[in-house]
C-alpha cells in the first residue's frame, strides 16, 4: 500500500512540474508574444487557472498532513 501511495504522489508531483514548466516555459510566452487580445485573455485565464490549481493543491496538502482536532470526529 505504501508503494502505491508513493507512486501516486510522485506521479502527481511530476505532472504538476511538467504542467508548470510547460505553461511558463512554452505556452504562456507564446501567447504573450502573439499580442492579440484573445491571446492575452487566454494567457491571463491560464495563469489564473494555474494559480487556482496551486492554491487547491496547497490546501489539500495542508488538510491531509494536519490531524483533525477532537479525535478525528
C-alpha positions in Angstrom: 0.0 0.0 0.0 2.9 2.4 0.8 4.4 1.8 -2.7 1.1 2.7 -4.3 0.7 5.9 -2.4 4.3 6.9 -3.1 3.9 6.2 -6.8 0.7 8.4 -6.9 2.4 11.2 -5.0 5.5 11.1 -7.3 3.3 10.9 -10.4 1.2 13.9 -9.2 4.3 15.9 -8.4 5.8 15.1 -11.8 2.7 16.1 -13.7 2.4 19.3 -11.8 6.0 20.1 -12.5 5.6 19.3 -16.2 2.4 21.4 -16.4 4.1 24.4 -14.7 7.2 24.3 -16.9 5.0 23.8 -19.9 2.8 26.8 -19.1 5.5 29.2 -18.0 8.2 28.0 -20.4 6.3 27.4 -23.6 2.5 28.1 -23.8 2.4 31.3 -21.8 5.2 33.1 -23.5 3.9 32.1 -26.9 0.5 33.6 -26.1 2.1 36.8 -24.8 4.3 37.1 -28.0 1.2 36.8 -30.2 -0.1 40.1 -28.7 -3.7 39.8 -29.8 -6.5 40.5 -27.3 -7.7 36.9 -27.5 -4.2 35.5 -26.8 -3.7 37.9 -23.9 -7.0 36.8 -22.4 -6.0 33.2 -22.8 -2.7 33.9 -21.1 -4.4 35.6 -18.2 -7.0 32.8 -17.9 -4.3 30.1 -18.0 -2.3 31.8 -15.3 -5.4 32.2 -13.1 -6.2 28.5 -13.6 -2.6 27.6 -12.7 -2.9 29.8 -9.6 -6.2 28.1 -8.5 -4.7 24.6 -9.1 -1.6 25.6 -7.0 -3.8 27.0 -4.2 -6.0 23.9 -4.2 -3.0 21.6 -4.1 -1.6 23.5 -1.2 -4.9 23.4 0.8 -5.1 19.7 0.1 -1.6 19.0 1.3 -2.2 21.1 4.5 -5.6 19.4 5.2 -4.2 15.8 4.8 -1.0 16.4 6.7 -2.6 18.1 9.7 -4.5 15.8 12.1 -8.0 16.9 12.9 -8.8 18.4 16.3 -11.0 16.4 18.7 -10.1 12.9 17.9 -11.0 13.0 14.2 -14.7 13.0 14.5 
